[in-house]
Amino acid sequence: MKKFLYWSIMNYKKYVDELLLFIFISTFLMYFIVTQSYEMLFHFVIEHEQHGSKMLVFFPILLALVCIVYALKKYFDLAANNKLLLSSYMIDKLTGLNNREAFLYRLKNSGKHSVILLNIIDFKSINKTFGFREADVLLIKVAKKLEVVVKKISGLKLYRVFGDEFGLMCEPGINLKELSQNIRNAFEEDCLFFQENALHLSLNITYSQTSPELLTASIAMQECKENLEKYILSFESIEEHVKENSNSLEMLKVIKDAISDDTIVPVYHSIVNNKTLEVFKYETLARIRKKNNELISPFYFIELSKKFKLYPEITKSIIQKAFDDFANSTYNFSVNFSYIDIHNPEILSFFYSLLEENKETSKRLTIEILETENIGSYEELLSFRQRIKEYGCKLAIDDFGSGYSNWVYILKLQPDYIKLDGSLIENLLDSNNNKTLVETIVRFAKENNIKTIAEFVSSKELSEIVIDLGIDFSQGYFYSTPQELTKLDNQIK
């Protein structure tokens, strides 16, 4: 009984109309009985028997009227509730402003508009400093201040579209840049006081006239947040950059498809002995084969593959295929390793297993270390050097002489080869300074029993200078272009 009473009390609001209907009918029946109206009705019926069944219609009509009144009340209540619900759905509960749904609804149903987005710079720090509850209180104050500023300057309606971002819709023809600047100046003119703190809040503002306007303005906002110089940015000013990103996304799909379809292929670029002018070894390079059999240069996909953590899959595929191609050959070959490969336990485990399974092939392998400027731990590199030395592998340092080269650590690594940076070789014809630097590197290498390789040798004249400088090996388009295994005239088979 207690549970029933508790349930009744808690839920009576849901059934007010039903209770009223019940009370009305009960009261009517009680009145009907207490006043003995049923006897009057009975006598009335007897006296008017000539009306017959027509008198019986009285009660259904009365009941129908009551039900109609009840139904009408329910209908109007439902309409009012729907209106209230829709209004609530379109209102941001925290700030009282119209929300993202209202913004999108108006944007969709009111013709062509430009969109302006306003973001409170680094509001996350305020969340961390004051806590989320207090930060919400501050955001309410910010929203009110911003609403007043926007209304005073433009008369436009302010919406809260997400978190600490607000939005405006403008008719065509408005100078969006000027409006944005005016809003920003007015908002930042005075500091905002909160908990005895004077807060100088700033705005990032972006705008767009390109459909879909909210999305494009949001893309511009992301760019604006990452830009250290610009506080106001239009989507139209970064549209070309966005297209480049779109191309990057297309290339990302190409990379993923190449990994899943096994269309990452090695090509081999010969390295020539400068004394005999014969091929000494082949450097393994990665390409992606397109459906039309064209090969995509690593220039277009290597950095992107690193960014999206797909590079290890490319490395494993190329190494495995290089081992397969040179297993039954007498030629030396090299594969490229970046520091992120050496720092990756999965790659190292795969590579060391491959060395163990192919000990004879491993003796003809050279590992070329790329991006020496990005090496985080030389101790890690020294450990790698010692491990591959156990299998007879050689070590080469790529792009030596570019930027800052730590010659002390080079000596600790004891590489077998130094590949001189291509920019040094290319400029030998035009720069005496380059020639002096190359001479210094060659002398340093010879004194430490390190062989030197010149990259980017592209002409006969350049090849002769390289030989005169005492460089041991050459690589470049003057001698050959990178080729697939099947196009190397069976040289390494």
DRENDO-1510 file (C-alpha; in Angstrom, 1 decimal, always signed):
<recs>
REC; n; res; u; v; w
REC; 1; MET; +0.0; +0.0; +0.0 .
REC; 2; LYS; +2.8; +2.4; +0.9 .
REC; 3; LYS; +4.6; +1.6; -2.4 .
REC; 4; PHE; +1.4; +2.4; -4.3 .
REC; 5; LEU; +0.9; +5.7; -2.4 .
REC; 6; TYR; +4.5; +6.6; -3.1 .
REC; 7; TRP; +4.1; +5.7; -6.8 .
REC; 8; SER; +0.9; +7.7; -7.0 .
REC; 9; ILE; +2.5; +10.8; -5.4 .
REC; 10; MET; +5.5; +10.7; -7.7 .
REC; 11; ASN; +3.5; +10.2; -10.8 .
REC; 12; TYR; +0.4; +12.2; -10.3 .
REC; 13; LYS; +1.6; +15.0; -12.5 .
REC; 14; LYS; +1.7; +12.7; -15.5 .
REC; 15; TYR; -2.0; +11.8; -15.1 .
REC; 16; VAL; -3.5; +15.2; -14.0 .
REC; 17; ASP; -6.0; +15.2; -16.9 .
REC; 18; GLU; -7.1; +11.6; -16.2 .
REC; 19; LEU; -7.5; +12.4; -12.5 .
REC; 20; LEU; -9.6; +15.4; -13.4 .
REC; 21; LEU; -11.8; +13.3; -15.7 .
REC; 22; PHE; -12.2; +10.7; -13.0 .
REC; 23; ILE; -13.1; +13.3; -10.4 .
REC; 24; PHE; -15.6; +14.9; -12.7 .
REC; 25; ILE; -17.4; +11.7; -13.5 .
REC; 26; SER; -17.3; +10.5; -9.9 .
REC; 27; THR; -18.7; +13.9; -8.7 .
REC; 28; PHE; -21.4; +13.8; -11.3 .
REC; 29; LEU; -22.4; +10.2; -10.3 .
REC; 30; MET; -22.3; +11.0; -6.6 .
REC; 31; TYR; -24.4; +14.1; -7.2 .
REC; 32; PHE; -26.8; +12.0; -9.3 .
REC; 33; ILE; -27.1; +9.4; -6.4 .
REC; 34; VAL; -27.2; +11.8; -3.4 .
REC; 35; THR; -29.8; +14.1; -4.9 .
REC; 36; GLN; -31.8; +11.0; -6.0 .
REC; 37; SER; -31.8; +12.5; -9.5 .
REC; 38; TYR; -32.0; +9.0; -10.9 .
REC; 39; GLU; -35.7; +8.8; -9.5 .
REC; 40; MET; -36.5; +12.1; -11.2 .
REC; 41; LEU; -35.0; +10.8; -14.4 .
REC; 42; PHE; -36.9; +7.5; -14.0 .
REC; 43; HIS; -40.2; +9.3; -13.6 .
REC; 44; PHE; -39.3; +11.6; -16.4 .
REC; 45; VAL; -38.8; +8.6; -18.7 .
REC; 46; ILE; -42.1; +7.0; -17.6 .
REC; 47; GLU; -44.0; +10.2; -18.2 .
REC; 48; HIS; -42.5; +10.5; -21.6 .
REC; 49; GLU; -42.6; +6.9; -22.8 .
REC; 50; GLN; -43.7; +8.0; -26.1 .
REC; 51; HIS; -40.0; +9.2; -26.7 .
REC; 52; GLY; -38.9; +5.6; -26.3 .
REC; 53; SER; -35.2; +4.9; -26.8 .
REC; 54; LYS; -34.5; +8.5; -27.8 .
REC; 55; MET; -34.2; +9.3; -24.1 .
REC; 56; LEU; -31.4; +6.8; -23.7 .
REC; 57; VAL; -29.2; +8.9; -26.0 .
REC; 58; PHE; -28.9; +11.5; -23.3 .
REC; 59; PHE; -26.1; +9.6; -21.4 .
REC; 60; PRO; -24.0; +8.8; -24.5 .
REC; 61; ILE; -24.2; +12.4; -25.6 .
REC; 62; LEU; -23.1; +13.6; -22.2 .
REC; 63; LEU; -20.3; +11.1; -22.1 .
REC; 64; ALA; -19.3; +12.1; -25.6 .
REC; 65; LEU; -19.2; +15.7; -24.7 .
REC; 66; VAL; -17.0; +15.0; -21.7 .
REC; 67; CYS; -14.6; +12.9; -23.9 .
REC; 68; ILE; -14.5; +15.6; -26.6 .
REC; 69; VAL; -13.5; +18.2; -24.0 .
REC; 70; TYR; -10.9; +15.8; -22.7 .
REC; 71; ALA; -9.5; +15.1; -26.2 .
REC; 72; LEU; -9.3; +18.8; -27.1 .
REC; 73; LYS; -7.5; +19.6; -23.9 .
REC; 74; LYS; -5.0; +16.7; -24.6 .
REC; 75; TYR; -4.5; +18.0; -28.2 .
REC; 76; PHE; -3.7; +21.5; -27.1 .
REC; 77; ASP; -1.5; +20.3; -24.3 .
REC; 78; LEU; +0.4; +18.1; -26.7 .
REC; 79; ALA; +0.9; +21.0; -29.1 .
REC; 80; ALA; +2.1; +23.2; -26.3 .
REC; 81; ASN; +4.5; +20.5; -25.1 .
REC; 82; ASN; +5.8; +20.0; -28.7 .
REC; 83; LYS; +6.4; +23.7; -29.0 .
REC; 84; LEU; +8.2; +23.7; -25.6 .
REC; 85; LEU; +10.2; +20.6; -26.5 .
REC; 86; LEU; +11.3; +22.1; -29.9 .
REC; 87; SER; +12.2; +25.3; -28.2 .
REC; 88; SER; +14.2; +23.5; -25.6 .
REC; 89; TYR; +15.9; +21.4; -28.3 .
REC; 90; MET; +17.1; +24.6; -30.0 .
REC; 91; ILE; +18.3; +26.3; -26.8 .
REC; 92; ASP; +21.7; +25.8; -25.2 .
REC; 93; LYS; +21.0; +25.0; -21.6 .
REC; 94; LEU; +24.2; +26.6; -20.2 .
REC; 95; THR; +24.2; +30.0; -21.9 .
REC; 96; GLY; +20.5; +30.4; -22.9 .
REC; 97; LEU; +21.7; +31.1; -26.5 .
REC; 98; ASN; +20.3; +29.3; -29.5 .
REC; 99; ASN; +22.4; +26.2; -30.1 .
REC; 100; ARG; +24.1; +24.3; -33.0 .
REC; 101; GLU; +20.8; +22.7; -34.0 .
REC; 102; ALA; +19.1; +26.1; -34.2 .
REC; 103; PHE; +22.1; +27.4; -36.2 .
REC; 104; LEU; +22.0; +24.5; -38.7 .
REC; 105; TYR; +18.2; +24.7; -39.0 .
REC; 106; ARG; +18.3; +28.4; -39.8 .
REC; 107; LEU; +21.2; +28.0; -42.1 .
REC; 108; LYS; +19.3; +25.3; -44.0 .
REC; 109; ASN; +16.0; +27.1; -44.3 .
REC; 110; SER; +16.9; +30.8; -44.8 .
REC; 111; GLY; +18.8; +30.9; -48.1 .
REC; 112; LYS; +22.4; +31.9; -48.8 .
REC; 113; HIS; +24.3; +33.1; -45.8 .
REC; 114; SER; +27.9; +33.6; -44.8 .
REC; 115; VAL; +29.1; +32.2; -41.5 .
REC; 116; ILE; +31.4; +33.7; -38.9 .
REC; 117; LEU; +32.8; +31.5; -36.0 .
REC; 118; LEU; +34.3; +33.0; -32.8 .
REC; 119; ASN; +36.5; +30.9; -30.6 .
REC; 120; ILE; +37.7; +31.9; -27.1 .
REC; 121; ILE; +41.5; +31.4; -27.3 .
REC; 122; ASP; +42.9; +28.7; -24.9 .
REC; 123; PHE; +39.7; +28.3; -22.9 .
REC; 124; LYS; +41.0; +24.8; -21.9 .
REC; 125; SER; +43.6; +26.5; -19.7 .
REC; 126; ILE; +40.7; +28.2; -17.9 .
REC; 127; ASN; +39.0; +24.8; -17.4 .
REC; 128; LYS; +42.2; +23.5; -15.8 .
REC; 129; THR; +42.7; +26.5; -13.6 .
REC; 130; PHE; +39.2; +27.0; -12.2 .
REC; 131; GLY; +37.7; +23.6; -12.8 .
REC; 132; PHE; +34.8; +22.8; -15.1 .
REC; 133; ARG; +32.0; +24.1; -12.9 .
REC; 134; GLU; +33.6; +27.5; -12.4 .
REC; 135; ALA; +34.6; +27.6; -16.0 .
REC; 136; ASP; +31.0; +27.0; -17.0 .
REC; 137; VAL; +30.0; +30.0; -14.9 .
REC; 138; LEU; +32.7; +32.1; -16.6 .
REC; 139; LEU; +31.5; +30.8; -20.0 .
REC; 140; ILE; +28.0; +32.2; -19.3 .
REC; 141; LYS; +29.5; +35.6; -18.6 .
REC; 142; VAL; +31.6; +35.4; -21.7 .
REC; 143; ALA; +28.5; +34.5; -23.8 .
REC; 144; LYS; +26.5; +37.4; -22.4 .
REC; 145; LYS; +29.3; +39.8; -23.1 .
REC; 146; LEU; +29.8; +38.5; -26.6 .
REC; 147; GLU; +26.1; +38.6; -27.3 .
REC; 148; VAL; +26.0; +42.3; -26.2 .
REC; 149; VAL; +29.0; +43.1; -28.4 .
REC; 150; VAL; +27.7; +41.3; -31.4 .
REC; 151; LYS; +24.2; +42.9; -31.1 .
REC; 152; LYS; +25.6; +46.4; -30.7 .
REC; 153; ILE; +28.0; +46.2; -33.6 .
REC; 154; SER; +26.0; +44.1; -36.1 .
REC; 155; GLY; +22.5; +43.5; -34.7 .
REC; 156; LEU; +23.0; +39.8; -35.5 .
REC; 157; LYS; +22.0; +36.8; -33.4 .
REC; 158; LEU; +24.7; +34.9; -31.5 .
REC; 159; TYR; +24.6; +31.1; -31.4 .
REC; 160; ARG; +26.7; +28.7; -29.3 .
REC; 161; VAL; +27.7; +26.1; -31.8 .
REC; 162; PHE; +30.2; +24.0; -29.8 .
REC; 163; GLY; +32.1; +24.3; -26.5 .
REC; 164; ASP; +33.8; +27.7; -26.4 .
REC; 165; GLU; +32.8; +28.5; -30.1 .
REC; 166; PHE; +30.1; +30.8; -31.1 .
REC; 167; GLY; +28.6; +31.5; -34.5 .
REC; 168; LEU; +26.9; +34.2; -36.6 .
REC; 169; MET; +25.0; +34.2; -39.9 .
REC; 170; CYS; +25.4; +37.2; -42.2 .
REC; 171; GLU; +23.5; +38.2; -45.3 .
REC; 172; PRO; +25.5; +38.4; -48.6 .
REC; 173; GLY; +27.3; +41.7; -49.2 .
REC; 174; ILE; +28.6; +42.3; -45.6 .
REC; 175; ASN; +32.3; +43.0; -45.3 .
REC; 176; LEU; +33.1; +39.9; -43.2 .
REC; 177; LYS; +36.7; +40.9; -42.4 .
REC; 178; GLU; +35.8; +44.3; -41.2 .
REC; 179; LEU; +32.9; +43.0; -39.1 .
REC; 180; SER; +35.1; +40.3; -37.6 .
REC; 181; GLN; +37.8; +42.9; -36.7 .
REC; 182; ASN; +35.2; +45.2; -35.1 .
REC; 183; ILE; +33.8; +42.4; -33.0 .
REC; 184; ARG; +37.3; +41.3; -31.9 .
REC; 185; ASN; +38.3; +44.8; -31.0 .
REC; 186; ALA; +35.2; +45.5; -29.0 .
REC; 187; PHE; +35.3; +42.2; -27.1 .
REC; 188; GLU; +39.0; +42.5; -26.2 .
REC; 189; GLU; +38.8; +46.2; -25.3 .
REC; 190; ASP; +37.8; +45.5; -21.7 .
REC; 191; CYS; +38.9; +42.7; -19.4 .
REC; 192; LEU; +36.4; +40.4; -17.8 .
REC; 193; PHE; +36.3; +40.1; -14.0 .
REC; 194; PHE; +35.8; +36.7; -12.5 .
REC; 195; GLN; +36.5; +35.6; -8.9 .
REC; 196; GLU; +38.6; +38.8; -8.3 .
REC; 197; ASN; +40.6; +38.0; -11.4 .
REC; 198; ALA; +40.9; +40.4; -14.4 .
REC; 199; LEU; +40.9; +38.1; -17.4 .
REC; 200; HIS; +42.0; +39.4; -20.8 .
REC; 201; LEU; +40.3; +37.0; -23.1 .
REC; 202; SER; +41.0; +37.0; -26.8 .
REC; 203; LEU; +39.2; +35.6; -29.9 .
REC; 204; ASN; +40.1; +33.6; -32.9 .
REC; 205; ILE; +37.6; +34.5; -35.7 .
REC; 206; THR; +37.1; +32.8; -39.0 .
REC; 207; TYR; +34.5; +33.3; -41.7 .
REC; 208; SER; +33.4; +31.6; -44.9 .
REC; 209; GLN; +31.1; +32.1; -47.9 .
REC; 210; THR; +31.9; +28.7; -49.4 .
REC; 211; SER; +29.3; +26.0; -49.0 .
REC; 212; PRO; +28.8; +24.2; -46.7 .
REC; 213; GLU; +29.5; +27.3; -44.8 .
REC; 214; LEU; +29.7; +26.0; -41.2 .
REC; 215; LEU; +32.0; +23.2; -42.2 .
REC; 216; THR; +34.4; +25.4; -44.2 .
REC; 217; ALA; +34.4; +28.0; -41.4 .
REC; 218; SER; +35.3; +25.2; -39.0 .
REC; 219; ILE; +38.2; +24.1; -41.2 .
REC; 220; ALA; +39.4; +27.7; -41.2 .
REC; 221; MET; +39.1; +27.8; -37.5 .
REC; 222; GLN; +41.3; +24.7; -37.1 .
REC; 223; GLU; +43.9; +26.4; -39.3 .
REC; 224; CYS; +43.6; +29.6; -37.3 .
REC; 225; LYS; +44.2; +27.9; -34.0 .
REC; 226; GLU; +47.4; +26.4; -35.3 .
REC; 227; ASN; +48.6; +29.8; -36.8 .
REC; 228; LEU; +50.7; +31.8; -34.4 .
REC; 229; GLU; +50.3; +35.1; -36.2 .
REC; 230; LYS; +46.7; +35.4; -37.6 .
REC; 231; TYR; +43.7; +35.8; -35.4 .
REC; 232; ILE; +41.2; +36.4; -38.2 .
REC; 233; LEU; +41.1; +34.0; -41.1 .
REC; 234; SER; +38.8; +33.3; -44.0 .
REC; 235; PHE; +38.3; +29.9; -45.6 .
REC; 236; GLU; +38.8; +31.4; -49.0 .
REC; 237; SER; +42.4; +32.4; -48.1 .
REC; 238; ILE; +43.3; +28.8; -47.2 .
REC; 239; GLU; +41.3; +27.0; -49.8 .
REC; 240; GLU; +44.4; +26.0; -51.8 .
REC; 241; HIS; +45.9; +24.6; -48.7 .
REC; 242; VAL; +42.8; +22.6; -48.0 .
REC; 243; LYS; +42.9; +21.2; -51.5 .
REC; 244; GLU; +46.5; +20.0; -50.8 .
REC; 245; ASN; +45.2; +18.3; -47.6 .
REC; 246; SER; +42.5; +16.7; -49.7 .
REC; 247; ASN; +45.2; +15.4; -52.1 .
REC; 248; SER; +47.0; +14.1; -49.0 .
REC; 249; LEU; +43.9; +12.2; -48.0 .
REC; 250; GLU; +43.7; +10.7; -51.4 .
REC; 251; MET; +47.3; +9.7; -51.2 .
REC; 252; LEU; +46.7; +8.2; -47.8 .
REC; 253; LYS; +44.1; +5.9; -49.4 .
REC; 254; VAL; +46.6; +5.0; -52.1 .
REC; 255; ILE; +49.2; +4.0; -49.4 .
REC; 256; LYS; +46.7; +1.9; -47.4 .
REC; 257; ASP; +45.5; +0.2; -50.6 .
REC; 258; ALA; +49.2; -0.4; -51.6 .
REC; 259; ILE; +49.8; -2.1; -48.2 .
REC; 260; SER; +46.7; -4.3; -48.4 .
REC; 261; ASP; +47.2; -5.1; -52.1 .
REC; 262; ASP; +50.9; -5.7; -51.8 .
REC; 263; THR; +51.7; -3.1; -54.5 .
REC; 264; ILE; +54.7; -1.6; -52.7 .
REC; 265; VAL; +57.6; -2.6; -54.9 .
REC; 266; PRO; +61.4; -2.1; -54.6 .
REC; 267; VAL; +63.5; -0.5; -57.3 .
REC; 268; TYR; +67.3; -0.7; -57.4 .
REC; 269; HIS; +69.7; +2.2; -58.0 .
REC; 270; SER; +73.2; +1.2; -58.9 .
REC; 271; ILE; +76.3; +2.4; -57.0 .
REC; 272; VAL; +79.4; +2.4; -59.2 .
REC; 273; ASN; +83.0; +1.9; -58.2 .
REC; 274; ASN; +84.9; +5.0; -59.3 .
REC; 275; LYS; +88.1; +3.0; -60.1 .
REC; 276; THR; +86.6; +0.2; -62.2 .
REC; 277; LEU; +83.4; +2.0; -63.2 .
REC; 278; GLU; +81.5; -1.2; -62.6 .
REC; 279; VAL; +78.4; -1.7; -60.4 .
REC; 280; PHE; +79.5; -2.3; -56.8 .
REC; 281; LYS; +76.0; -2.6; -55.2 .
REC; 282; TYR; +72.4; -1.6; -55.5 .
REC; 283; GLU; +70.5; +0.7; -53.2 .
REC; 284; THR; +66.9; -0.5; -52.5 .
REC; 285; LEU; +64.2; +2.2; -52.9 .
REC; 286; ALA; +60.5; +2.1; -52.3 .
REC; 287; ARG; +57.8; +2.8; -54.9 .
REC; 288; ILE; +54.0; +2.2; -55.2 .
REC; 289; ARG; +52.7; +0.6; -58.3 .
REC; 290; LYS; +49.6; +2.2; -59.7 .
REC; 291; LYS; +47.0; +0.3; -61.6 .
REC; 292; ASN; +48.4; +1.4; -64.9 .
REC; 293; ASN; +51.8; +0.1; -63.8 .
REC; 294; GLU; +53.3; +3.5; -63.3 .
REC; 295; LEU; +55.4; +3.9; -60.2 .
REC; 296; ILE; +54.8; +6.6; -57.5 .
REC; 297; SER; +57.9; +8.3; -56.2 .
REC; 298; PRO; +58.5; +8.2; -52.4 .
REC; 299; PHE; +58.5; +12.0; -52.5 .
REC; 300; TYR; +54.7; +11.7; -52.5 .
REC; 301; PHE; +54.1; +9.1; -49.9 .
REC; 302; ILE; +57.0; +8.6; -47.4 .
REC; 303; GLU; +56.4; +11.6; -45.1 .
REC; 304; LEU; +52.6; +11.0; -45.2 .
REC; 305; SER; +53.1; +7.3; -44.3 .
REC; 306; LYS; +55.2; +8.4; -41.3 .
REC; 307; LYS; +52.6; +10.9; -40.2 .
REC; 308; PHE; +49.9; +8.2; -40.2 .
REC; 309; LYS; +52.2; +5.5; -38.8 .
REC; 310; LEU; +52.1; +3.3; -41.9 .
REC; 311; TYR; +55.8; +3.7; -42.6 .
REC; 312; PRO; +56.8; +0.5; -40.7 .
REC; 313; GLU; +54.6; -1.6; -43.0 .
REC; 314; ILE; +56.4; -0.1; -46.0 .
REC; 315; THR; +59.8; -0.8; -44.4 .
REC; 316; LYS; +59.0; -4.4; -43.7 .
REC; 317; SER; +57.7; -5.0; -47.2 .
REC; 318; ILE; +60.7; -3.5; -48.9 .
REC; 319; ILE; +63.3; -5.3; -46.7 .
REC; 320; GLN; +61.6; -8.6; -47.3 .
REC; 321; LYS; +61.4; -8.2; -51.1 .
REC; 322; ALA; +65.1; -7.0; -51.2 .
REC; 323; PHE; +66.2; -10.1; -49.4 .
REC; 324; ASP; +64.2; -12.3; -51.7 .
REC; 325; ASP; +65.6; -10.6; -54.8 .
REC; 326; PHE; +69.2; -10.8; -53.7 .
REC; 327; ALA; +69.1; -14.2; -52.1 .
REC; 328; ASN; +70.6; -16.0; -55.2 .
REC; 329; SER; +72.9; -13.1; -56.3 .
REC; 330; THR; +76.5; -12.2; -55.6 .
REC; 331; TYR; +75.8; -8.5; -55.6 .
REC; 332; ASN; +75.9; -6.3; -52.5 .
REC; 333; PHE; +72.7; -4.4; -51.8 .
REC; 334; SER; +71.5; -1.8; -49.3 .
REC; 335; VAL; +68.2; -0.9; -47.6 .
REC; 336; ASN; +67.3; +2.4; -45.9 .
REC; 337; PHE; +66.6; +2.7; -42.2 .
REC; 338; SER; +65.4; +5.8; -40.5 .
REC; 339; TYR; +65.7; +6.4; -36.8 .
REC; 340; ILE; +62.0; +5.6; -36.3 .
REC; 341; ASP; +62.7; +2.2; -37.7 .
REC; 342; ILE; +65.6; +1.6; -35.2 .
REC; 343; HIS; +63.4; +2.9; -32.4 .
REC; 344; ASN; +60.5; +0.5; -33.4 .
REC; 345; PRO; +60.7; -2.9; -31.5 .
REC; 346; GLU; +58.4; -4.5; -34.1 .
REC; 347; ILE; +60.6; -3.5; -37.0 .
REC; 348; LEU; +63.8; -4.6; -35.2 .
REC; 349; SER; +62.3; -8.0; -34.3 .
REC; 350; PHE; +61.2; -8.5; -37.9 .
REC; 351; PHE; +64.6; -7.4; -39.2 .
REC; 352; TYR; +66.7; -9.5; -36.8 .
REC; 353; SER; +64.6; -12.6; -37.6 .
REC; 354; LEU; +65.3; -12.0; -41.3 .
REC; 355; LEU; +69.0; -11.7; -40.7 .
REC; 356; GLU; +69.0; -14.9; -38.7 .
REC; 357; GLU; +67.1; -16.8; -41.4 .
REC; 358; ASN; +69.3; -15.4; -44.3 .
REC; 359; LYS; +72.8; -15.3; -42.8 .
REC; 360; GLU; +74.6; -15.6; -46.1 .
REC; 361; THR; +72.6; -12.9; -47.8 .
REC; 362; SER; +73.0; -10.7; -44.7 .
REC; 363; LYS; +76.8; -10.5; -45.4 .
REC; 364; ARG; +76.2; -8.6; -48.6 .
REC; 365; LEU; +73.7; -6.1; -46.9 .
REC; 366; THR; +74.4; -2.5; -46.1 .
REC; 367; ILE; +72.1; -0.5; -43.8 .
REC; 368; GLU; +71.9; +3.2; -44.8 .
REC; 369; ILE; +70.9; +5.3; -41.9 .
REC; 370; LEU; +68.6; +8.2; -42.9 .
REC; 371; GLU; +67.8; +11.5; -41.1 .
REC; 372; THR; +70.8; +11.4; -38.8 .
REC; 373; GLU; +69.8; +14.9; -37.6 .
REC; 374; ASN; +66.7; +13.4; -36.0 .
REC; 375; ILE; +68.5; +10.7; -34.0 .
REC; 376; GLY; +67.2; +10.8; -30.5 .
REC; 377; SER; +69.6; +8.4; -28.9 .
REC; 378; TYR; +73.0; +7.5; -30.3 .
REC; 379; GLU; +73.3; +4.8; -27.7 .
REC; 380; GLU; +70.3; +3.1; -29.4 .
REC; 381; LEU; +72.0; +3.5; -32.7 .
REC; 382; LEU; +75.3; +2.1; -31.4 .
REC; 383; SER; +73.5; -1.0; -30.1 .
REC; 384; PHE; +71.9; -1.5; -33.5 .
REC; 385; ARG; +75.3; -1.1; -35.1 .
REC; 386; GLN; +76.8; -3.8; -32.9 .
REC; 387; ARG; +73.9; -6.2; -33.5 .
REC; 388; ILE; +74.0; -6.0; -37.3 .
REC; 389; LYS; +77.8; -6.3; -37.3 .
REC; 390; GLU; +77.4; -9.8; -35.8 .
REC; 391; TYR; +75.7; -10.8; -39.1 .
REC; 392; GLY; +78.4; -9.2; -41.3 .
REC; 393; CYS; +76.2; -6.3; -42.3 .
REC; 394; LYS; +77.8; -3.0; -43.3 .
REC; 395; LEU; +76.6; +0.5; -42.1 .
REC; 396; ALA; +76.4; +3.7; -44.2 .
REC; 397; ILE; +75.5; +7.2; -43.0 .
REC; 398; ASP; +73.3; +8.9; -45.6 .
REC; 399; ASP; +73.3; +12.7; -46.5 .
REC; 400; PHE; +76.5; +13.4; -44.6 .
REC; 401; GLY; +77.5; +17.0; -44.7 .
REC; 402; SER; +74.0; +18.4; -44.7 .
REC; 403; GLY; +73.2; +20.7; -41.8 .
REC; 404; TYR; +74.8; +19.8; -38.5 .
REC; 405; SER; +76.9; +16.6; -38.6 .
REC; 406; ASN; +78.3; +15.2; -35.3 .
REC; 407; TRP; +81.6; +13.9; -36.5 .
REC; 408; VAL; +82.5; +12.6; -33.0 .
REC; 409; TYR; +79.5; +10.2; -33.0 .
REC; 410; ILE; +80.2; +9.2; -36.6 .
REC; 411; LEU; +83.6; +8.0; -35.3 .
REC; 412; LYS; +81.9; +6.1; -32.5 .
REC; 413; LEU; +79.5; +4.4; -35.0 .
REC; 414; GLN; +82.4; +3.3; -37.1 .
REC; 415; PRO; +80.4; +3.3; -40.4 .
REC; 416; ASP; +81.7; +1.5; -43.4 .
REC; 417; TYR; +80.5; +4.2; -45.8 .
REC; 418; ILE; +79.6; +7.9; -45.8 .
REC; 419; LYS; +77.2; +9.1; -48.5 .
REC; 420; LEU; +77.9; +12.7; -49.2 .
REC; 421; ASP; +74.8; +14.9; -49.3 .
REC; 422; GLY; +73.5; +15.4; -52.8 .
REC; 423; SER; +73.4; +19.2; -52.5 .
REC; 424; LEU; +77.2; +19.2; -51.9 .
REC; 425; ILE; +77.8; +17.1; -55.0 .
REC; 426; GLU; +75.4; +19.1; -57.3 .
REC; 427; ASN; +77.1; +22.4; -56.5 .
REC; 428; LEU; +80.6; +21.2; -57.0 .
REC; 429; LEU; +80.6; +22.8; -60.5 .
REC; 430; ASP; +79.6; +26.2; -59.1 .
REC; 431; SER; +81.0; +26.5; -55.6 .
REC; 432; ASN; +84.6; +26.4; -54.4 .
REC; 433; ASN; +83.4; +26.3; -50.9 .
REC; 434; ASN; +81.5; +23.1; -51.6 .
REC; 435; LYS; +84.6; +21.7; -53.1 .
REC; 436; THR; +86.7; +22.5; -50.0 .
REC; 437; LEU; +84.1; +21.0; -47.7 .
REC; 438; VAL; +83.9; +17.8; -49.8 .
REC; 439; GLU; +87.7; +17.5; -49.8 .
REC; 440; THR; +87.7; +17.9; -46.0 .
REC; 441; ILE; +85.0; +15.1; -45.6 .
REC; 442; VAL; +86.9; +12.8; -48.0 .
REC; 443; ARG; +90.2; +13.3; -46.1 .
REC; 444; PHE; +88.4; +12.7; -42.7 .
REC; 445; ALA; +86.9; +9.5; -44.1 .
REC; 446; LYS; +90.2; +8.2; -45.5 .
REC; 447; GLU; +92.0; +8.8; -42.2 .
REC; 448; ASN; +89.3; +6.8; -40.4 .
REC; 449; ASN; +89.1; +4.0; -43.0 .
REC; 450; ILE; +85.6; +5.0; -44.2 .
REC; 451; LYS; +84.6; +4.7; -47.8 .
REC; 452; THR; +82.8; +7.6; -49.5 .
REC; 453; ILE; +79.9; +7.6; -51.9 .
REC; 454; ALA; +78.8; +10.6; -54.0 .
REC; 455; GLU; +75.1; +11.0; -54.6 .
REC; 456; PHE; +73.3; +12.9; -57.4 .
REC; 457; VAL; +76.1; +12.5; -60.0 .
REC; 458; SER; +74.2; +13.7; -63.0 .
REC; 459; SER; +76.8; +14.5; -65.7 .
REC; 460; LYS; +80.1; +13.4; -67.1 .
REC; 461; GLU; +81.8; +16.6; -66.0 .
REC; 462; LEU; +80.5; +16.1; -62.4 .
REC; 463; SER; +81.6; +12.5; -62.4 .
REC; 464; GLU; +85.1; +13.5; -63.3 .
REC; 465; ILE; +85.3; +16.0; -60.5 .
REC; 466; VAL; +84.0; +13.4; -58.1 .
REC; 467; ILE; +86.8; +11.0; -59.2 .
REC; 468; ASP; +89.4; +13.7; -59.0 .
REC; 469; LEU; +88.4; +14.4; -55.4 .
REC; 470; GLY; +89.1; +10.8; -54.4 .
REC; 471; ILE; +85.6; +9.7; -53.7 .
REC; 472; ASP; +85.3; +5.9; -53.8 .
REC; 473; PHE; +81.8; +5.4; -55.3 .
REC; 474; SER; +79.3; +7.3; -57.3 .
REC; 475; GLN; +75.5; +7.1; -57.7 .
REC; 476; GLY; +73.3; +9.2; -60.0 .
REC; 477; TYR; +71.4; +9.5; -63.2 .
REC; 478; PHE; +74.6; +9.8; -65.2 .
REC; 479; TYR; +75.2; +6.1; -64.5 .
REC; 480; SER; +71.6; +4.7; -64.2 .
REC; 481; THR; +68.1; +5.4; -63.1 .
REC; 482; PRO; +66.3; +3.3; -60.4 .
REC; 483; GLN; +64.9; +0.2; -62.0 .
REC; 484; GLU; +62.8; -2.8; -61.0 .
REC; 485; LEU; +64.5; -6.1; -60.8 .
REC; 486; THR; +63.0; -7.3; -64.1 .
REC; 487; LYS; +64.6; -4.3; -66.0 .
REC; 488; LEU; +68.2; -4.7; -64.8 .
REC; 489; ASP; +69.1; -7.0; -67.7 .
REC; 490; ASN; +69.5; -10.0; -65.4 .
REC; 491; GLN; +72.5; -8.3; -63.8 .
REC; 492; ILE; +71.7; -9.5; -60.3 .
REC; 493; LYS; +70.0; -12.8; -61.1 .
</recs>
